[in-house]
Amino acid sequence: MRSAQSKIQSRQAVRAAVADLRRQGNRVVLANGCFDTLHVGHVRYLSGAKREGDILVVAVNADSTVSSLKGPGRPILNEQDRARLVAALRDVDFVLIFPEPNAESLLEELRPDVHAKGTDYTSETVPERAVSQRLGIRVAIVGDPKNHSTRAFLDSIRKGPHA
C-alpha cells in the first residue's frame, strides 16, 4: 500500500500515470471537491466513487477556489492538509490539487472513464455534464444522501454539545 504523501502528485504526473493505467485496461474514476474538514459524507462519496472503477483520482480544490466557492473563513484547512487527509483514505489512488472552479479541464486532460459526483447533484445538475457527454465519460452519482455538510458540521461545533 502506498503512503498518503506518495499519492499526492502533480497534475502532469497524474495525467501520465492515468494514461498508462488505462492502457493496461484499468477503469479510471475522477472525483473532485473541496473536502474542507473531512467528514463521513466525504468518505462515503469517495468509497462509492471507487466502486465505479479500478483507479480513483481525487481532485482537491485549491485554497483560492474554496474561498471563492464557500465564502469568508473558508477553507478551514489548507489545500495541502486537505489533500493529505483525502490521500490517507484506502480507496484513493491519486490526489491532485486544482485551481479551476470546476473539473472540466481535468476531464479534458485525464479522460477518465467515469466522473463521480456526490448526491447533492443529479445527472442534470453536474457542472461538467456537457464536457462529460462530449468526451464519452460516464457520470455516476455516488455516496449517501446529502444530509451532512462541512457547513453543518462547523455550525454544530459553534453551537456546542446538545443539552
N, CA and C atoms as a LAMMPS dump frame, in Angstrom:
ITEM: TIMESTEP
0
ITEM: NUMBER OF ATOMS
489
ITEM: BOX BOUNDS ff ff ff
-5.0000000000000000e+02 5.0000000000000000e+02
-5.0000000000000000e+02 5.0000000000000000e+02
-5.0000000000000000e+02 5.0000000000000000e+02
ITEM: ATOMS id mol type element x y z
1 1 1 N 0.849 -1.193 0
2 1 2 C 0 0 0
3 1 3 C 0.886 1.245 0
4 2 1 N 0.545 2.186 -0.857
5 2 2 C 1.314 3.428 -0.96
6 2 3 C 1.008 4.349 0.207
7 3 1 N 1.985 5.173 0.568
8 3 2 C 1.778 6.149 1.632
9 3 3 C 0.864 7.254 1.129
10 4 1 N 0.225 7.929 2.086
11 4 2 C -0.66 9.032 1.714
12 4 3 C 0.106 10.101 0.943
13 5 1 N 1.299 10.441 1.415
14 5 2 C 2.058 11.505 0.764
15 5 3 C 2.42 11.137 -0.67
16 6 1 N 2.704 9.866 -0.923
17 6 2 C 3.092 9.467 -2.281
18 6 3 C 1.914 9.488 -3.248
19 7 1 N 0.693 9.492 -2.735
20 7 2 C -0.49 9.558 -3.594
21 7 3 C -0.728 10.967 -4.135
22 8 1 N -0.186 11.978 -3.46
23 8 2 C -0.371 13.373 -3.869
24 8 3 C 0.668 13.687 -4.936
25 9 1 N 0.186 13.972 -6.137
26 9 2 C 1.105 14.183 -7.242
27 9 3 C 0.689 15.398 -8.058
28 10 1 N 1.594 15.835 -8.891
29 10 2 C 1.3 16.962 -9.778
30 10 3 C 0.284 16.521 -10.823
31 11 1 N -0.349 17.475 -11.395
32 11 2 C -1.319 17.228 -12.458
33 11 3 C -0.682 16.462 -13.615
34 12 1 N 0.533 16.845 -13.978
35 12 2 C 1.236 16.198 -15.083
36 12 3 C 1.552 14.742 -14.742
37 13 1 N 1.996 14.485 -13.512
38 13 2 C 2.331 13.116 -13.101
39 13 3 C 1.076 12.242 -13.08
40 14 1 N -0.032 12.79 -12.609
41 14 2 C -1.287 12.028 -12.592
42 14 3 C -1.746 11.746 -14.013
43 15 1 N -1.641 12.736 -14.889
44 15 2 C -2.032 12.549 -16.288
45 15 3 C -1.242 11.394 -16.924
46 16 1 N 0.065 11.357 -16.706
47 16 2 C 0.902 10.294 -17.267
48 16 3 C 0.555 8.941 -16.656
49 17 1 N 0.358 8.893 -15.34
50 17 2 C 0.029 7.628 -14.667
51 17 3 C -1.319 7.095 -15.129
52 18 1 N -2.296 7.978 -15.253
53 18 2 C -3.637 7.574 -15.673
54 18 3 C -3.612 7.038 -17.105
55 19 1 N -2.883 7.691 -17.976
56 19 2 C -2.79 7.222 -19.368
57 19 3 C -2.202 5.813 -19.403
58 20 1 N -1.167 5.575 -18.624
59 20 2 C -0.535 4.26 -18.574
60 20 3 C -1.488 3.216 -17.976
61 21 1 N -2.16 3.568 -16.916
62 21 2 C -3.092 2.63 -16.257
63 21 3 C -4.269 2.284 -17.171
64 22 1 N -4.744 3.261 -17.923
65 22 2 C -5.841 2.987 -18.867
66 22 3 C -5.375 2.052 -19.982
67 23 1 N -4.149 2.236 -20.457
68 23 2 C -3.598 1.33 -21.486
69 23 3 C -3.515 -0.102 -20.963
70 24 1 N -3.354 -0.246 -19.653
71 24 2 C -3.28 -1.572 -19.028
72 24 3 C -4.672 -2.168 -18.779
73 25 1 N -5.707 -1.421 -19.147
74 25 2 C -7.061 -1.935 -19.007
75 25 3 C -7.792 -1.522 -17.749
76 26 1 N -7.214 -0.633 -16.974
77 26 2 C -7.874 -0.156 -15.752
78 26 3 C -8.92 0.899 -16.081
79 27 1 N -10.03 0.849 -15.349
80 27 2 C -11.073 1.872 -15.47
81 27 3 C -10.768 2.968 -14.456
82 28 1 N -10.644 4.2 -14.956
83 28 2 C -10.255 5.335 -14.123
84 28 3 C -11.48 6.169 -13.776
85 29 1 N -11.566 6.533 -12.493
86 29 2 C -12.66 7.361 -11.983
87 29 3 C -12.058 8.664 -11.462
88 30 1 N -12.692 9.779 -11.798
89 30 2 C -12.301 11.078 -11.261
90 30 3 C -13.411 11.576 -10.346
91 31 1 N -13.029 11.946 -9.129
92 31 2 C -13.938 12.606 -8.188
93 31 3 C -13.278 13.93 -7.814
94 32 1 N -14.065 14.908 -7.455
95 32 2 C -13.482 16.19 -7.076
96 32 3 C -14.308 16.858 -5.993
97 33 1 N -13.657 17.776 -5.265
98 33 2 C -14.36 18.512 -4.235
99 33 3 C -13.42 19.343 -3.392
100 34 1 N -14.008 20.069 -2.462
101 34 2 C -13.242 20.919 -1.552
102 34 3 C -12.652 20.117 -0.391
103 35 1 N -13.444 19.213 0.178
104 35 2 C -13.018 18.37 1.298
105 35 3 C -12.481 19.212 2.447
106 36 1 N -13.188 20.288 2.75
107 36 2 C -12.782 21.206 3.817
108 36 3 C -13.288 20.669 5.152
109 37 1 N -12.475 20.003 5.853
110 37 2 C -12.737 19.158 7.025
111 37 3 C -13.428 17.88 6.543
112 38 1 N -12.685 16.839 6.542
113 38 2 C -13.169 15.548 6.065
114 38 3 C -14.247 15.029 7.001
115 39 1 N -15.384 14.609 6.447
116 39 2 C -16.452 14.035 7.267
117 39 3 C -16.978 12.768 6.607
118 40 1 N -17.897 12.097 7.28
119 40 2 C -18.383 10.795 6.826
120 40 3 C -19 10.857 5.428
121 41 1 N -19.627 11.941 5.071
122 41 2 C -20.183 12.079 3.73
123 41 3 C -19.103 12.015 2.664
124 42 1 N -17.957 12.641 2.946
125 42 2 C -16.84 12.569 2.001
126 42 3 C -16.337 11.136 1.858
127 43 1 N -16.193 10.45 2.977
128 43 2 C -15.702 9.069 2.954
129 43 3 C -16.647 8.187 2.143
130 44 1 N -17.929 8.343 2.347
131 44 2 C -18.917 7.536 1.606
132 44 3 C -18.936 7.904 0.121
133 45 1 N -18.769 9.171 -0.185
134 45 2 C -18.696 9.628 -1.574
135 45 3 C -17.504 8.989 -2.275
136 46 1 N -16.346 9.041 -1.659
137 46 2 C -15.149 8.501 -2.289
138 46 3 C -15.168 6.976 -2.354
139 47 1 N -15.766 6.347 -1.371
140 47 2 C -15.925 4.891 -1.416
141 47 3 C -16.846 4.494 -2.565
142 48 1 N -17.927 5.231 -2.734
143 48 2 C -18.839 4.984 -3.851
144 48 3 C -18.166 5.234 -5.19
145 49 1 N -17.328 6.257 -5.246
146 49 2 C -16.602 6.557 -6.479
147 49 3 C -15.649 5.417 -6.83
148 50 1 N -14.967 4.885 -5.856
149 50 2 C -14.009 3.803 -6.107
150 50 3 C -14.712 2.566 -6.671
151 51 1 N -15.927 2.311 -6.229
152 51 2 C -16.673 1.146 -6.729
153 51 3 C -17.017 1.263 -8.212
154 52 1 N -16.879 2.454 -8.78
155 52 2 C -17.182 2.667 -10.198
156 52 3 C -16.031 2.287 -11.127
157 53 1 N -14.87 1.964 -10.561
158 53 2 C -13.728 1.63 -11.412
159 53 3 C -12.592 1.008 -10.63
160 54 1 N -11.418 1.023 -11.238
161 54 2 C -10.231 0.41 -10.64
162 54 3 C -9.317 1.415 -9.968
163 55 1 N -9.219 2.592 -10.546
164 55 2 C -8.302 3.639 -10.082
165 55 3 C -9.117 4.884 -9.76
166 56 1 N -8.962 5.395 -8.544
167 56 2 C -9.677 6.611 -8.147
168 56 3 C -8.704 7.777 -8.019
169 57 1 N -8.936 8.78 -8.853
170 57 2 C -8.201 10.039 -8.8
171 57 3 C -9.119 11.059 -8.143
172 58 1 N -8.608 11.741 -7.119
173 58 2 C -9.398 12.77 -6.45
174 58 3 C -8.72 14.118 -6.653
175 59 1 N -9.48 15.042 -7.201
176 59 2 C -9.005 16.408 -7.424
177 59 3 C -9.548 17.28 -6.292
178 60 1 N -8.649 17.888 -5.549
179 60 2 C -8.989 18.732 -4.407
180 60 3 C -8.883 20.189 -4.835
181 61 1 N -9.937 20.956 -4.596
182 61 2 C -9.927 22.373 -4.962
183 61 3 C -8.842 23.128 -4.198
184 62 1 N -8.14 24.004 -4.903
185 62 2 C -7.117 24.864 -4.294
186 62 3 C -7.774 25.824 -3.305
187 63 1 N -6.974 26.335 -2.39
188 63 2 C -7.48 27.265 -1.376
189 63 3 C -8.228 28.443 -1.987
190 64 1 N -7.676 29.028 -3.035
191 64 2 C -8.314 30.199 -3.642
192 64 3 C -9.701 29.86 -4.18
193 65 1 N -9.855 28.675 -4.723
194 65 2 C -11.152 28.263 -5.259
195 65 3 C -12.147 28.004 -4.136
196 66 1 N -11.702 27.339 -3.072
197 66 2 C -12.593 27.075 -1.933
198 66 3 C -13.095 28.383 -1.36
199 67 1 N -12.204 29.346 -1.227
200 67 2 C -12.583 30.655 -0.693
201 67 3 C -13.655 31.315 -1.558
202 68 1 N -13.496 31.244 -2.87
203 68 2 C -14.482 31.877 -3.75
204 68 3 C -15.783 31.084 -3.794
205 69 1 N -15.718 29.762 -3.666
206 69 2 C -16.932 28.938 -3.7
207 69 3 C -17.705 28.961 -2.388
208 70 1 N -16.982 28.964 -1.264
209 70 2 C -17.603 28.777 0.043
210 70 3 C -17.732 30.042 0.868
211 71 1 N -16.965 31.08 0.536
212 71 2 C -17.111 32.345 1.241
213 71 3 C -16.06 32.595 2.307
214 72 1 N -16.258 33.686 3.048
215 72 2 C -15.284 34.109 4.056
216 72 3 C -15.033 33.019 5.099
217 73 1 N -13.789 32.948 5.541
218 73 2 C -13.433 31.985 6.575
219 73 3 C -13.156 30.579 6.062
220 74 1 N -13.251 30.389 4.782
221 74 2 C -13.013 29.067 4.211
222 74 3 C -11.857 29.159 3.227
223 75 1 N -11.066 28.177 3.09
224 75 2 C -11.155 26.873 3.733
225 75 3 C -10.694 26.909 5.189
226 76 1 N -11.127 25.919 5.936
227 76 2 C -10.686 25.746 7.318
228 76 3 C -9.268 25.175 7.311
229 77 1 N -9.066 24.16 6.489
230 77 2 C -7.756 23.519 6.347
231 77 3 C -7.148 23.935 5.012
232 78 1 N -5.831 24.09 4.979
233 78 2 C -5.198 24.479 3.717
234 78 3 C -5.192 23.313 2.739
235 79 1 N -4.922 23.617 1.482
236 79 2 C -5.024 22.62 0.412
237 79 3 C -4.104 21.419 0.623
238 80 1 N -2.924 21.653 1.155
239 80 2 C -2.013 20.527 1.391
240 80 3 C -2.558 19.588 2.472
241 81 1 N -3.115 20.15 3.533
242 81 2 C -3.701 19.323 4.592
243 81 3 C -4.93 18.576 4.082
244 82 1 N -5.767 19.245 3.298
245 82 2 C -6.955 18.584 2.75
246 82 3 C -6.559 17.456 1.807
247 83 1 N -5.547 17.706 0.981
248 83 2 C -5.068 16.662 0.066
249 83 3 C -4.511 15.475 0.855
250 84 1 N -3.793 15.745 1.915
251 84 2 C -3.199 14.672 2.729
252 84 3 C -4.277 13.828 3.388
253 85 1 N -5.32 14.449 3.903
254 85 2 C -6.414 13.701 4.518
255 85 3 C -7.114 12.811 3.496
256 86 1 N -7.389 13.35 2.327
257 86 2 C -8.039 12.564 1.27
258 86 3 C -7.129 11.415 0.852
259 87 1 N -5.841 11.688 0.706
260 87 2 C -4.891 10.656 0.288
261 87 3 C -4.763 9.535 1.315
262 88 1 N -5.07 9.807 2.558
263 88 2 C -4.97 8.788 3.608
264 88 3 C -6.065 7.725 3.497
265 89 1 N -7.089 8.001 2.714
266 89 2 C -8.175 7.028 2.566
267 89 3 C -7.743 5.888 1.65
268 90 1 N -8.039 4.671 2.047
269 90 2 C -7.639 3.465 1.31
270 90 3 C -8.15 3.464 -0.126
271 91 1 N -9.36 3.952 -0.345
272 91 2 C -9.968 3.903 -1.674
273 91 3 C -9.305 4.838 -2.682
274 92 1 N -8.541 5.793 -2.219
275 92 2 C -7.964 6.83 -3.089
276 92 3 C -6.597 6.387 -3.61
277 93 1 N -6.414 6.487 -4.927
278 93 2 C -5.147 6.102 -5.547
279 93 3 C -4.244 7.29 -5.862
280 94 1 N -4.83 8.399 -6.303
281 94 2 C -4.073 9.607 -6.63
282 94 3 C -4.851 10.829 -6.163
283 95 1 N -4.108 11.856 -5.751
284 95 2 C -4.708 13.136 -5.371
285 95 3 C -3.921 14.234 -6.08
286 96 1 N -4.649 15.188 -6.612
287 96 2 C -4.013 16.385 -7.16
288 96 3 C -4.817 17.59 -6.7
289 97 1 N -4.168 18.732 -6.686
290 97 2 C -4.819 19.992 -6.306
291 97 3 C -5.026 20.791 -7.589
292 98 1 N -6.241 21.34 -7.74
293 98 2 C -6.52 22.089 -8.971
294 98 3 C -7.174 23.433 -8.658
295 99 1 N -6.842 24.472 -9.436
296 99 2 C -7.32 25.824 -9.139
297 99 3 C -8.635 26.221 -9.803
298 100 1 N -9.111 25.449 -10.77
299 100 2 C -10.311 25.845 -11.501
300 100 3 C -11.569 25.666 -10.637
301 101 1 N -12.639 26.394 -10.95
302 101 2 C -13.876 26.29 -10.174
303 101 3 C -14.658 25 -10.433
304 102 1 N -14.351 24.301 -11.532
305 102 2 C -14.977 23.002 -11.797
306 102 3 C -13.938 22.1 -12.46
307 103 1 N -14.327 20.853 -12.716
308 103 2 C -13.368 19.85 -13.184
309 103 3 C -13.344 19.674 -14.7
310 104 1 N -13.897 20.606 -15.459
311 104 2 C -13.953 20.445 -16.914
312 104 3 C -12.572 20.231 -17.54
313 105 1 N -11.616 21.064 -17.181
314 105 2 C -10.288 20.925 -17.79
315 105 3 C -9.616 19.624 -17.368
316 106 1 N -9.89 19.164 -16.161
317 106 2 C -9.338 17.873 -15.722
318 106 3 C -9.939 16.718 -16.518
319 107 1 N -11.221 16.806 -16.805
320 107 2 C -11.849 15.772 -17.628
321 107 3 C -11.201 15.742 -19.007
322 108 1 N -10.939 16.922 -19.557
323 108 2 C -10.28 17.026 -20.864
324 108 3 C -8.885 16.405 -20.825
325 109 1 N -8.137 16.706 -19.76
326 109 2 C -6.756 16.237 -19.651
327 109 3 C -6.638 14.754 -19.299
328 110 1 N -7.407 14.314 -18.321
329 110 2 C -7.252 12.954 -17.794
330 110 3 C -8.062 11.914 -18.553
331 111 1 N -9.183 12.348 -19.154
332 111 2 C -10.062 11.439 -19.885
333 111 3 C -10.421 10.186 -19.074
334 112 1 N -10.954 10.373 -17.852
335 112 2 C -11.329 9.197 -17.062
336 112 3 C -12.51 8.474 -17.716
337 113 1 N -12.74 7.261 -17.3
338 113 2 C -13.897 6.506 -17.786
339 113 3 C -15.172 6.989 -17.11
340 114 1 N -15.023 7.409 -15.843
341 114 2 C -16.174 7.811 -15.033
342 114 3 C -15.839 9.102 -14.293
343 115 1 N -16.831 9.988 -14.233
344 115 2 C -16.727 11.19 -13.399
345 115 3 C -17.741 11.012 -12.279
346 116 1 N -17.26 10.869 -11.055
347 116 2 C -18.139 10.641 -9.905
348 116 3 C -18.465 11.96 -9.218
349 117 1 N -19.739 12.154 -8.953
350 117 2 C -20.208 13.332 -8.225
351 117 3 C -21.07 12.864 -7.066
352 118 1 N -21.148 13.694 -6.021
353 118 2 C -21.938 13.361 -4.845
354 118 3 C -23.426 13.527 -5.068
355 119 1 N -24.182 13.058 -4.099
356 119 2 C -25.638 13.056 -4.217
357 119 3 C -26.269 14.437 -4.066
358 120 1 N -25.448 15.465 -3.874
359 120 2 C -26.001 16.817 -3.911
360 120 3 C -26.198 17.261 -5.356
361 121 1 N -25.818 16.397 -6.308
362 121 2 C -26.034 16.644 -7.734
363 121 3 C -26.994 15.604 -8.293
364 122 1 N -27.565 15.938 -9.426
365 122 2 C -28.28 14.96 -10.241
366 122 3 C -27.54 14.925 -11.575
367 123 1 N -27.869 13.965 -12.411
368 123 2 C -27.179 13.903 -13.702
369 123 3 C -27.398 15.182 -14.512
370 124 1 N -28.491 15.888 -14.252
371 124 2 C -28.782 17.127 -14.978
372 124 3 C -28.06 18.345 -14.403
373 125 1 N -27.667 18.293 -13.123
374 125 2 C -27.072 19.479 -12.498
375 125 3 C -25.552 19.414 -12.359
376 126 1 N -24.936 18.347 -12.794
377 126 2 C -23.474 18.236 -12.729
378 126 3 C -22.867 19.344 -13.593
379 127 1 N -22.018 20.209 -13
380 127 2 C -21.465 21.334 -13.765
381 127 3 C -20.685 20.91 -15.013
382 128 1 N -20.08 19.747 -14.967
383 128 2 C -19.255 19.282 -16.08
384 128 3 C -20.016 18.353 -17.025
385 129 1 N -21.32 18.366 -16.944
386 129 2 C -22.156 17.436 -17.71
387 129 3 C -21.879 17.489 -19.22
388 130 1 N -21.853 18.672 -19.789
389 130 2 C -21.674 18.808 -21.239
390 130 3 C -20.312 18.279 -21.68
391 131 1 N -19.275 18.599 -20.935
392 131 2 C -17.933 18.111 -21.274
393 131 3 C -17.885 16.59 -21.159
394 132 1 N -18.467 16.052 -20.098
395 132 2 C -18.503 14.592 -19.917
396 132 3 C -19.198 13.92 -21.092
397 133 1 N -20.33 14.458 -21.493
398 133 2 C -21.068 13.878 -22.62
399 133 3 C -20.253 13.949 -23.9
400 134 1 N -19.639 15.092 -24.16
401 134 2 C -18.852 15.264 -25.378
402 134 3 C -17.683 14.288 -25.441
403 135 1 N -17.078 13.999 -24.288
404 135 2 C -15.908 13.121 -24.237
405 135 3 C -16.277 11.646 -24.045
406 136 1 N -17.559 11.359 -23.851
407 136 2 C -17.972 9.974 -23.631
408 136 3 C -17.633 9.454 -22.244
409 137 1 N -17.56 10.357 -21.276
410 137 2 C -17.272 9.995 -19.89
411 137 3 C -18.602 9.795 -19.165
412 138 1 N -18.761 8.641 -18.547
413 138 2 C -19.989 8.366 -17.803
414 138 3 C -19.975 9.131 -16.487
415 139 1 N -21.071 9.795 -16.168
416 139 2 C -21.22 10.481 -14.882
417 139 3 C -21.96 9.539 -13.946
418 140 1 N -21.39 9.343 -12.751
419 140 2 C -22.01 8.496 -11.736
420 140 3 C -22.276 9.334 -10.494
421 141 1 N -23.499 9.313 -10.019
422 141 2 C -23.852 9.985 -8.768
423 141 3 C -23.685 8.938 -7.667
424 142 1 N -22.785 9.209 -6.731
425 142 2 C -22.414 8.201 -5.729
426 142 3 C -22.416 8.788 -4.321
427 143 1 N -22.426 7.897 -3.349
428 143 2 C -22.388 8.304 -1.949
429 143 3 C -23.756 8.196 -1.324
430 144 1 N -23.836 8.634 -0.097
431 144 2 C -25.108 8.578 0.61
432 144 3 C -25.869 9.887 0.428
433 145 1 N -27.138 9.901 0.826
434 145 2 C -27.912 11.144 0.682
435 145 3 C -27.214 12.31 1.381
436 146 1 N -27.295 13.459 0.776
437 146 2 C -26.616 14.652 1.287
438 146 3 C -27.374 15.199 2.49
439 147 1 N -27.127 14.58 3.668
440 147 2 C -27.755 15.092 4.883
441 147 3 C -26.686 15.533 5.884
442 148 1 N -25.501 15.806 5.372
443 148 2 C -24.419 16.355 6.176
444 148 3 C -23.535 17.19 5.254
445 149 1 N -22.904 18.17 5.821
446 149 2 C -22.023 19.024 5.035
447 149 3 C -20.996 19.634 5.969
448 150 1 N -19.948 20.161 5.395
449 150 2 C -18.943 20.835 6.212
450 150 3 C -19.579 22.021 6.918
451 151 1 N -20.437 22.757 6.207
452 151 2 C -21.093 23.921 6.82
453 151 3 C -21.912 23.511 8.047
454 152 1 N -22.688 22.432 7.933
455 152 2 C -23.484 21.949 9.072
456 152 3 C -22.577 21.46 10.197
457 153 1 N -21.497 20.785 9.827
458 153 2 C -20.535 20.3 10.808
459 153 3 C -19.937 21.468 11.593
460 154 1 N -19.524 22.522 10.892
461 154 2 C -18.954 23.69 11.552
462 154 3 C -19.988 24.392 12.428
463 155 1 N -21.225 24.477 11.956
464 155 2 C -22.288 25.075 12.76
465 155 3 C -22.501 24.306 14.056
466 156 1 N -22.463 22.966 13.99
467 156 2 C -22.667 22.16 15.204
468 156 3 C -21.524 22.355 16.183
469 157 1 N -20.318 22.554 15.7
470 157 2 C -19.189 22.818 16.579
471 157 3 C -19.373 24.165 17.28
472 158 1 N -19.812 25.162 16.523
473 158 2 C -20.013 26.503 17.104
474 158 3 C -21.097 26.497 18.164
475 159 1 N -22.129 25.689 17.982
476 159 2 C -23.244 25.632 18.932
477 159 3 C -22.871 24.872 20.193
478 160 1 N -21.91 23.965 20.093
479 160 2 C -21.504 23.175 21.245
480 160 3 C -22.387 21.958 21.413
481 161 1 N -22.092 21.155 22.452
482 161 2 C -22.852 19.921 22.682
483 161 3 C -24.316 20.21 23.009
484 162 1 N -25.163 19.251 22.622
485 162 2 C -26.601 19.388 22.912
486 162 3 C -26.831 19.194 24.397
487 163 1 N -27.746 19.955 24.958
488 163 2 C -28.042 19.877 26.393
489 163 3 C -28.838 18.649 26.728
